[in-house]
Amino acid sequence: MKKKLSIFLVVILLLGCTGCGTSNYITDKDKQLIKNEETGQAVRNDILCRPKDKELISIYDKNEKQMQTKLSKLPECEKFKLSSIKYHGLWESIFVKPLAWIIINVGKLLGNFGVAVMVVGALIRIILMPLTKKSLNMSENMKKAQPEINKIEKKYQNRTDNESMMTKSQETMMVYKKYNINPMSSCLVSFIQLPLFFAFLEAINRVPAIFEESLFGIKLGTTTLIGITTGTVAVKIICILIIILILLTTYLSFKINMASNGAGGEAEKQMQMMSKFMIIMISVVSITLPVAIALYWIVTNGIMVLQNLILKTSKNKEPKKDKRKKIKNK
């Protein structure tokens, strides 16, 4: 259930990045999204700082009534502070604005907001590595416990009375205790990571300076589809590579997660179906992602894959070390 919820939330997030939800975007009289003609990016009405792009400024001036905060009251992106504009709730005050402030300041330090997005994304994944390790350990323990859990499920599959259900629950908890599995702890790991994931992408999406910046000769607000259809040969090649890297890192992350999950039987088939669905969905969505978000996706997914490989390798070496110690003690 937890994995289904996580996948559902990621799908909603990806759709939000492409402009399928209109509440935070500027629309025309027919309720169609207004896009920056140069980049193909949908224009948000809740930006955190003032843009410099003349076309964007013109769009905001013409649709001032849809803006959550008037341009004249917004700070320049380079001068953005946590106290620059009023908070709209705990979500913004705790997650979105602090992350936007960090990206802006790292961008000023490194001289490029595109590099800042990748660096901050990488740092967050590294900071979360203890949680990744805990999640992996939990998955490995679940994998070991799965045969015993399957036996319990089979034992009580035709029993629906309260006494049998209570006994089944007690036996399952005993297996969890035996293999040091804490279902609540596993859920907590996901709930900590998901808000950060959402907030990071929203922070990227609401800072015009990021999308006005260029990296590899492409404006970071440019969608990969626009880059492929209207860009130079070099831009087309880079955008195609970005799409390939999105799909490759996504596929590898799903493959590694499935390998360590330990689910069997029907649950494993459901996970495989959901993984295939997600890969197809991301294949479609990837052509509409702005380059800034695409770079973040590639870097964080890539680091997650590396972290899992490193943690798995180190875990596989642990039994060998223990055997050597036992031999020496004898």
N, C-alpha and C positions, 0 to 999 in steps of 0.2 A: 504493500500500500504506500509506504514511504517513497519508494522509487517511482511509482506511478505519479504521485503528487509532485515530486521533483521534476519529472519529465514534462508534466502538464505545465508547471510554472515556467520552465525554460521555453516551451513552445509559445506561451502567451508573451513572454519577454521578447522573443525573436520577432513575433508578429508586431509587437509594439514598436520595435526598432524600425520596422519597415513602413510605419505610418498607418497600420490597419485600425488603430484606435485613434479617434479624432479629438477627444476632449482636450488634449494638451497641444493641439496643432491648429494653426490658422487655416481657415477654410473660406472658400468663395461663397457666393449667394446660393449656389446649388449644393453646398455642404461638401464640396470636393476639396481635397488637400491642395494647398498652394505650395508649389515647390520652387526651389532655386533653379532657374533654367540652366545655369552653368554646371551645377553639381548633381542635380536630380534629387537633392535632399529635401524632405518635407520640412517646412518651417514651423518651429515650436513657438508657442505663445508664453512659455514660462522660463525663458532664458534667464541666466543669473547675472550676466554682464552685457555691456554694450558692444555690438558688432562694429566692424570697420568697413566691411564689404558694402559698397554703394547700393547694389541690388537688394541686399537684405534690409538695409536701412529704409529703402524705398518701400519694400513690402510691409515693414512694420509701421511706417508712417501712414500708409494707406489703410491699414487694418488696426489702428491704435485701440479701437474699442474692444478687440479680442485679446489684447495684451493683458496679462495678469499684473504686470508692473510696467509703467510707461518708460520708454527709452531714456527720457531726460532724467529719470530717477535712478537709473541703473549706473553702476560704476564702470570704468574701463576694466576690461578683463585683467590686465596686468596689475591693477590696483584693487582687485576684489579682496574683500575681507569677510569674515564670518558675520560681522555686524553690519555689512553694507546695506542689506535689505531685510525687511521683516521676514521672520520664519513663518511658514504656512503650516507647520505641524512638527511633531517629534521626528517623523521620517526624514524630513529635510534637515532639521537641526542636528540630529545625531549621525546621519549617514551621508546624505547627498552633498550638502554644502562643505563639510569638512574634506570629503574626498575631492571635490572640485577645487578647493583651496590648495590641497596638496599637489594635484596635477598641475595647476597654474604655476605654483612656486618651483616645482621640479622642472617645469618647462622653461621658466625664466633662467634657472641655474644651468640647464643643459643647452639652452639656446634653440630648442625645438619642442613644440607641444606633442608632436607625433612620437618622438623618442620618449618623452615624459610618460605618455599613456602606456607604452610598452614596459618602461622601467618600473613605474608604480604598480602596474598589473603583476609584474614578476615578483616584486617585493612583497605584495600582499599574499601571493601564493606561497612564497618562502616562509613568511610569518605564520601562515596557516599550516605549515608542514607537520607540526605536532598533532593537529587535528586529523590531517590526512593519514598519518601513521596510526592514530587511534582507530580511525575508520577501517583502515586496511587490516589491522589486527583483529578487529571485531568480525570482519568478513571472513578472515582465515579461520577464526574460531567457529564461526557459523558453518563454514564448509566442513569442518571436522565433526560438528554436531549433527549435520543434516541427516546422515543415515539413521541415527537414533530418533530424531524428530519424525522422520518418515515412518518409522515403525510405530510410533505413538499414534500418528495420524491414521495409519492403516488399522491399528488396533481398535480405535474408537470411531471409525468412519460411518458405521451404521447405528451408533448409539447417540440419542438426542436427549436423554433424561438428564436432569440437573446433577444427579450424583456422578454420572459418567463424565459429564462436562467438567465438573470440579476436579475429579480425579485426573482427567486428561491435562487440565491446567497445571495441577500440582506436579505431575510427571514431567511435563514440558519445562517447568521452572527448575526442576531438579537437574535436567540436562543443561539448561542455561548456566546454572550454578557450577556444574561440573566443568564446563568449558569456559567459565569466566565471561559469559555473554550478558551484557546489560542493554536490553532493547531501548530503554529510555535514553541511555547515553548515546547510542547510535543515532537516534532521532535528533538529539541536541546538536551533534556535530553538523548535521545537514542544516538545521535551523540557524546555526551561527554563520555558516558559509553562504547560504542563499541570500540573506539581506545584503551582505557585502557585494555579492555578484550583481544583484539588481541595482544597488546604489551606485556602483562604479559605472555601469553602463548609462544610468540616468545622468550622472555627473558629466560624463563625456558628451552626452546628447544635449546638454543645456549650457555649454560654454562655447560661444561663437568663435573665440580665439583659436580653439582646437581645430574647428572645421575650416577656418580661414588660413591655417598653416599648411605648408606643403612639405611633403616627404617623398623622396624618389621621383620628384618631378610631378607629383599628383597632389591636388588639394585634398586634405583629409576628409572634407565633407562630401567628396565625390563618391557616388555609388559605383560599385564595380561594373554594373550594366552600362552606365553612362561612359565610364572609362573605356570599356570595350567598344562601344558603338561610335563614340565621337573623339576619342583620344588619339594621340600619335601612336606609331607602331610600338615604341618603347612602353608607353602607358598601357596599351592593349596587352602586351606580354606580361607586364607586372600585375595587372588586374586578373588575368587568367591564372597566374601563379598564386595569387592571393586566394582565389576560389579553390584551387587544388589543395593548398595548404589548410584551408578551413576544413575541407572534407576529410583530408588525411588525418589531421590531428583529432577531429571529432570521432572518426572511425576507430582510431587507436585507443582513445580514451574509453569509448564504449566497450571495445574488445577486452581491454585490461580489467575494467570494472566487472564485466560478466565473468571473466576467468577467475576472479577472486571472490565473487559473490557467494558461491557455494549452493545456490538454489538448484533444485533438481526437478525432474519430471515436468509437470504442467507449468509450474512457476518459471522454469528455465525457458520453455517455449514462448511464454508470454513476454518474457524479457527480450528474447530474440526478435519477436514481432515488433515490440516497442522500439527497439534499437534500429531496426530496418526503417520503421516509420519515421523516426527522428532524423536518420541520415538522409532520407528522401526529402523531408521537410526542410532540413538545413541546406540541401542542394538547391532547393527553390529559393529560399530566403537569402542565401549567400550572394546572389546577383544583385540584391537590392540594398545590401549593407553598405553604409558609408565606410570608407577606407579606415578611418580612425577606430571604429568598432571592430572591423575585421582584423586589424592588427592586434587589438586587445584579445580577441577570441583566439587567434593563432598562438600568441605568446603564452597566455594562461593555460590553454589546453595542452600546448607543447610541454610546459613545465610540469603540469599535472601528470602527464605520461611519464616524463623522466623521473619525477618523484616516486611514482608507483613502481617503476622498474628498479630504482635504487633501493627502495624499501623492501621489495620482494627479494632482490639479490642478497641483501644483508640478512634477511630473515632465513633464506635457504642455507646460508653459511653457518647459522647459529648451531644447529644440531651437530655439525661436523666438529665444531670447537668443543662442544660438550663431551663428545665421544673421546676426543684426545685427552681431555682433563681426566676422564674416568680411567683411561689406560694408564696415565701417569700416576694416578693415585694408587692403582693396583701395584 
